C-alpha cells in the first residue's frame, strides 16, 4: 500500500468556486424566509454593497460582525450565491445574483 503524502491538494469543481470578483446585481431572500424577519442591519448592508464586488460585501459583513458564510448555488440558477449572516443572534439567508457588472 502506498504511503499517504503529507500535503494533499484539493481541487474544487468550477461550480463550487465563489465568483468573488464579480459584481452583485441584486439581492433577494428564499421564499420561505419572511421579509419582516430581516434585521435593519442586513437591509443597510444590502444598500451599502449593491452593485459592488461580492468580496467587498463579504468583507464589509465581516467588519460589521455578521460572520458571513458564502456558497454558490448553481443548481438554483447561474450566478447565484447564498450569504449566511448572523445578526444579533438571528441567522439570515441572503441570496445574491452576481455577474460581470
C-alpha positions as CSV (number, residue, x, y, z in Angstrom):
1,X,0.0,0.0,0.0
2,X,1.5,3.4,-0.9
3,X,2.1,5.9,1.9
4,X,-0.1,9.0,2.0
5,X,1.6,12.2,1.3
6,X,1.7,14.8,4.0
7,X,0.3,17.6,1.8
8,X,-2.8,17.0,-0.2
9,X,-4.2,19.3,-2.7
10,X,-8.0,19.5,-3.1
11,X,-9.3,20.9,-6.4
12,X,-12.9,22.1,-6.3
13,X,-15.1,21.9,-9.3
14,X,-15.7,25.2,-11.1
15,X,-19.3,25.2,-9.7
16,X,-18.0,25.3,-6.1
17,X,-15.8,28.4,-6.6
18,X,-17.1,31.7,-5.4
19,X,-17.4,34.4,-8.0
20,X,-15.9,37.0,-5.6
21,X,-14.5,39.2,-8.4
22,X,-18.0,39.6,-9.8
23,X,-20.4,42.4,-9.1
24,X,-23.6,42.0,-7.0
25,X,-26.5,42.7,-9.4
26,X,-29.4,42.2,-6.9
27,X,-30.2,40.7,-3.5
28,X,-33.1,38.5,-2.5
29,X,-34.4,36.1,0.1
30,X,-35.5,32.5,-0.1
31,X,-39.3,32.2,-0.5
32,X,-39.6,30.6,3.0
33,X,-37.8,33.5,4.8
34,X,-40.3,36.3,5.6
35,X,-39.3,39.9,4.6
36,X,-40.3,41.2,8.1
37,X,-37.7,38.9,9.7
38,X,-34.8,40.8,8.0
39,X,-32.9,42.9,10.5
40,X,-32.4,46.6,9.6
41,X,-28.6,46.0,9.7
42,X,-29.0,43.5,6.8
43,X,-31.0,46.0,4.8
44,X,-28.3,48.5,5.3
45,X,-25.6,46.0,4.2
46,X,-27.6,45.4,1.0
47,X,-27.8,49.1,0.4
48,X,-24.1,49.7,1.1
49,X,-23.0,46.8,-1.2
50,X,-25.4,46.8,-4.1
51,X,-23.5,46.9,-7.4
52,X,-20.2,46.3,-5.6
53,X,-17.9,43.2,-5.8
54,X,-19.0,40.2,-3.8
55,X,-15.6,40.2,-2.0
56,X,-16.3,43.7,-0.8
57,X,-19.7,42.8,0.5
58,X,-18.3,39.8,2.4
59,X,-15.5,41.9,3.9
60,X,-18.0,44.6,5.0
61,X,-20.3,42.0,6.5
62,X,-17.3,40.6,8.4
63,X,-16.3,44.0,9.6
64,X,-19.8,44.6,10.9
65,X,-19.6,41.3,12.9
66,X,-22.1,39.3,10.8
67,X,-19.8,36.2,10.4
68,X,-20.7,35.8,6.7
69,X,-20.6,32.3,5.1
70,X,-21.0,32.3,1.3
71,X,-21.7,29.4,-1.0
72,X,-22.6,29.2,-4.7
73,X,-26.0,27.7,-5.5
74,X,-25.7,26.9,-9.2
75,X,-28.5,24.3,-9.0
76,X,-31.0,27.1,-8.4
77,X,-29.6,29.5,-11.0
78,X,-26.4,30.7,-12.7
79,X,-24.5,33.4,-10.8
80,X,-26.5,32.8,-7.6
81,X,-24.8,32.7,-4.1
82,X,-26.3,32.4,-0.7
83,X,-24.7,34.5,2.0
84,X,-25.5,33.3,5.5
85,X,-25.3,36.1,8.0
86,X,-25.6,36.1,11.8
87,X,-27.1,39.3,13.1
88,X,-28.0,39.8,16.7
89,X,-28.4,36.0,17.2
90,X,-30.6,35.7,14.1
91,X,-29.5,33.7,11.0
92,X,-30.4,35.4,7.7
93,X,-30.0,33.5,4.4
94,X,-29.4,36.4,2.0
95,X,-29.2,35.5,-1.7
96,X,-27.3,37.5,-4.3
97,X,-27.2,37.4,-8.1
98,X,-23.7,38.2,-9.3
99,X,-22.4,39.0,-12.7
100,X,-19.8,40.9,-14.7
101,X,-21.4,44.2,-13.8
